[in-house]
Amino acid sequence: MKSKTGATDKLKNFEFTIFFTVIGLFLLGIVLLMSATHLNDLKRIIIQFATFLIGFGFLAATSLFDYMRIKKYHRYIYGLCIFLLLLVWIPGIRRPQFGAYSWVSMFGVFNLQTSEIVKPLFILLYAAYLEDKKGRISEMGDLVKALLFPVPILLLIFIQPDLGGTIVFLCIMFGMLFVAGLDIKLILLGFTSFILSFPLIYKFALKPHQVKRLNDYVNILLNPSDLSTLYTENLQVIQSITAIGSGGVFGKGWMKGTYSQYGFIPVASSDFLFSVAGEEFGFIGMSIILLLFFIFLIRILRIAVLSKDFYGTLICIGSFSMFFYQVVQNIGMTIGIIPVTGLTLPFVSYGGSSMISAMMTVSLVLNVSKNRKQF
């Protein structure tokens, strides 16, 4: 009788809202992907479905145990993260794309971006590290230690080079550090230090294509009326904005978008899939996607508050930070308010690695929810 009651309590704690929101976003993504590929790229659609099911398998597997059991293995998880990030430098299996060594071949079927798999693993290990530091990150020495802990992981991602991915990890870190009790004075000091050191980062740390993207974005801000600058230096963003604007309130209809169907939207199946949504389903379609993400993110924060321990809270905050930044970054770049980076829209954009990563992260959040406190 006790086991039945326990099982019933766990079922009551299952976060059905997040579960069905994720399914809704995935199905919308499939509809958009079919349009972006003109129904001619069956392989991508199959990969999208297959990786979603793989992620669903992680969700089912993690539901069998309490997330607290993972914490004692955080040192091994750290080693696994380093191993996965080193794989991309092994000749024969590495698959460079877009000038970056971020992918490895998975038996010739599809390429896996190992840094994506590291994201949920990083959330687990950094949560374990910070749990013992709650309220004790008030001195510069404490902050330096907390920042040095993930440096090998961040460095391996940055040198691929993957600036967008590095920023995601930094967002995860600072979201968790803030909740762990990072002193506001240290936050202001860190922000000031970054601003002062940015000229050096710009000059010596960024790659040429990263510098170009940043320059293009700044030129747009400084010369919004200079059409020659707009169309020669930031054409992909202009095409994306034009496509979204042409959709109006209700859109042109599925597979009836001029820009999406004739190849004017850059990387339409992944980075700029939201532009396809804007053109074909208009303001209404975009609003539905934004509403689903809003519900999704709010529910993650709710689970963070209801977590039975601080470790679970940190896992949820790390997950929230990751998803929040990726949603803002992806949508922001499609409408021209944020510089372009190669980040996909979680659950929606095409990308087998990002789909697995997002589903693994959701499985962690749902596990925290399943084992949360009773009120």
N, C-alpha and C positions, 0 to 999 in steps of 0.2 A: 504493500500500500504506500509505503514511504517513497519507493522509487517512482511510482506512478505520479505521486504528488510533486516530486522533484522534477520529473519530465514535464508536467503541466506548467510549473513555474518557469522553466526554461523557455517553453513555447510562448508563454505570456510575454516574456522579455525579448523575444525575437523581434527585431526592428523591421516589420513588414513594410513600413513606409519607405525606408531606404531601399529595401529589396525591390519593390515594384517601381520605384523611381529609376533605379539603375536599368531595369528591364525596359522601361519606357524610353530612356535616353538611347539605349542600344538599338531598339527597333527604329527609332527616328533616324539614327545614324545609318542603319542599313538602307532605309528608303532613300536618304540623301546620297549614299555611296553608289547605289544603283543608278541614280541619275547622273552623278558626276562621272561615272565610268561608261555611261550610255548603254548599260546592260551588256557591254562587250568584254568585261574583265571578270569572268566568273571566278578566277583564282583568288582575287582579292576578297570577294564576297565570302568564299569558302574559308579563307584564312581568318577573316573577321569572325565568322561563326565558330570556327574551330578554337580560336584563342579565347573567345568568350566562354565556351564550354570548358576549356582547360581552367580558366579562372573560376568558373562555377565549381569545378572539382576541388580547387583550393578552399572555396567557401564551405563545401560539404565536409572536407577533411578537418578543417580547423574547428568546426562545430562539435567535434567529438571530444575536445579537451578544453581545459581552462587555460586562457592565455598566460596566466601566471607561471605555468610550467615551462614556458619558453625562456623566461627571464634568466635562469641560471646558465643558459647556453649562449649568453650574449658575446662572450669572447670568441666562441666558435663562429658565431654569425659575423663578427668582425673579419675573421680570417676568410670566410666565404665571400664576403663583399670584395676583399682585395683580390681573391682568386678570380672572381667573375670579371673584374675590371682589367685584370692582366691578360685574360683570354684574347682580347681584341688585338694584342700585339703578337700573337702566334701565327707565323706564316702558314698558309694553307687553309686555315679556317677563318681568318679575319676577312671581312668584306667592307672595304672603305666605300663610303657614299658621301656625296656632297662635300668632299675634301676632309672628312673626319673618319677616324678609325674607331667607330663605336659599335660595329656589328660583327657577329660571327655567324657562319653558315650552320644551319640546323639540318644536316643531312641533305642539303641541296633543296629542301622544301621551301624554307623561308629564312630570312636573316633575323637573328635575335639581337636586339640592342641591350647589352648586359646591364648598362647603367639603369635601365628601367626596372629590371628585376631587383636591383640593389635598393631602390627607393623604399619599398616596404620593409626590407631587411634593416635598412639604416634607421627607420623609425623605431623598430624594436630595440636595436642596440643602443641608440641615443636615449631612448626612454629609460632603459635600464641604468645608463650612466647618470642621468640627471635625477633619477628618483631619490638617490641619497643626498642630492645637493639642494633639495627643496628649501627655499628661503635663505640659502647660504651663498648666493652669488652676488654679494654686495661689495666685494673688493676686487680690484683689478687682477690680482693674482688668481682668484677663483674663476674669473671670466677667461683669462688667458688659458688656463688648463682646460676649460670647457670648449674653447675654440680650437685648441691644439689636438684634442682627441680625434676629431674627424678629418684632420688635415690630409693624411694619406689618401683617403677616399676622394676628397674634393680635388686634390692635385691630379689624381689619375683620371678623373673625368675632365678636368680643365685642359689637360694636355692632349686630349683625343683629336682635335679640340672640340669641346662642347660647352660653350658659354651658357647657353640656355639651360642645359641640364644642371650646370653648376649653380646657377641662380635658384633653381628649384630646391636643391639641397640646402642652400643658405636660408631660404624661406622656411623650410622645415625646421632647421636649427633654431632660428631666431623666434619662431612661434613657440617652440618648446621651451627655449630659454626664458622667454617672457613669462610664461605660466609657471616656470620653476622658481621665479622670484628675482629675475634680473633687475638690479637697481636702475631706476629711471635715469640717474646721473650717468651711469655707464652706457646706457642707450644713446644719450645725447653726445657723450664723448666719442663713442664709436661712429655715430653718424657724421660728426664733425671731422673725425680722422679720415673717413672715407672720402668726404668732399675734398679735403686738402690733398689727399694722395691720388685723386682721380687722374690728374694730368700725367702722373707717372704710369698709372695703369693703362691709360689711353695710349701712351707713347711706346711702352715696352712690353705690355702683357697681352694686348689684343692682337688678333690675327688681321691681315689686310681686309678680308671680307667682313669681319666684325666691325672694323673701323668704318668701312664704306656704309654699312647699314646704319650705324650711328650718325654718320655725317649726313646721309640722306634724310634721316628723321629730323635732325636739327635744321637742315635747309628748308624743310617743309614748314617748321615752326617760324623760322625767321623770314621766309619769303613765300607766304601762302598765296600771293597773287602772281608769282612768277611761274607761268604755265610751262615754260621751257624747262625749268628746274623740276617741276612736278612730274612731267612726262618722260624726262630723260633719266632722272635719278631715282624715282620711286614709282615706276610704272605699275608694278604688281599691286601696290597698295591702292593706287588710283583706280585700277580695274576692279579691285575688290569693293571699294566704296561705291563706285558707279553701279556695279551689279546689285549691291544691296539696295541702293537708292531707287533703282529701276523697278524693284519688286513692289514698291508702294505698301499699301496696307494689307492686301490679301495675296499678293504675289502673282506670278504669271502662270502658275500651275506646274505640277510635277512633270519634269523633263521638257518643259517649255521655256526654260530660261535661255535667253539669247547668249549671254556671256558664258554660262556654264556648259551649254551644249556645243558651242563653237570654239571652246578651248581658250577663252580670254581670261578666265580666272586661273591664276597660277597655283599649282599643287592642289587642285580642287578637291581631291579625294582625302587629303589629310589636313595639312596646315590651314587651308582656306575653305574647309567644308561648310563653315558657318556662313560664308558668302553665298554658297549655293542655297542654303536655307532662306537667306534674306531675299534672294532674287525669285525663287520659285514659290515660297510660302509667305513672303512679305513680313510685315511687322508682327502679324498674328503668330506666324510660325516661329519667329525669333523669340517672341515673348513667351511662348510655351516652353521653349528650351531653357530660357533664363529662369522661368518659374520653377521648372523641375530641378534645376541646379540650386536655386534658393532653398527649396524644401529639403533637398539632399544635404546641403551644408548646415542648415539650421538643426536638423536632426542629429548630425554628427556632434555639434556643440552640446545638444541636450544630453547625449550619451556621455560626453566628457564630464558634465556636471554630475550625472547619476552614477558614475563609475564607483565601484566598491573600493578602489585604492588609487593612489596617485600615479602608479605605473599605467593603469588603464586610461586615466585622464591624459597623460602625456602621449600615449599612443593615438588617442582621438585628436588631440590638438595637432600633432605632427601630420596626421592624415588630413585634417581640415586645412592646414597651411599649404600642403601640397596641392590639394584639389582647388582651393581658392585661388592660389597664384596661377595655376595652369588655365583655369577658366578665364580669369581676368586678362592674362597675357594673350591667350589665343583670340578671344573676342576683341580685345583691345587692338591687336595688330590688324585684324580684318577691317576695322573701321578707322584705322590710321591714328589712334591716340597713343600707341605704344610701339616702339621699334620692333621690327620683325625678328622673331627667333623661330627655330624649328620645333615649336611645342604644339602638340595635338590637343584637341578638345576631348577631355576624358569621356570614354564610353561611346562617343559620337564619331570622331574622326577615324579614318582607316589607320591601322597600325597594330600589328599582332603583339609586339613587345609592350606597347603602352596599354593595350587592352588587358594583357595578363597582369601587368603591374597594378593597374587600377582595380582589378578584381581581387588581387591579393590584398591590397590595402583595405578594400571594403570588407573582406573576410575578417581582418583584424578588428575593425570597428564593430562588426556584428558579433564577434566573439566577446568583446568588452560589454556590449549590450546584453548579451545572453547571460552573462555572469554578474550583472550590475546589482546594486543594492535594491531592496524592496522598500517602498514608501506607501 
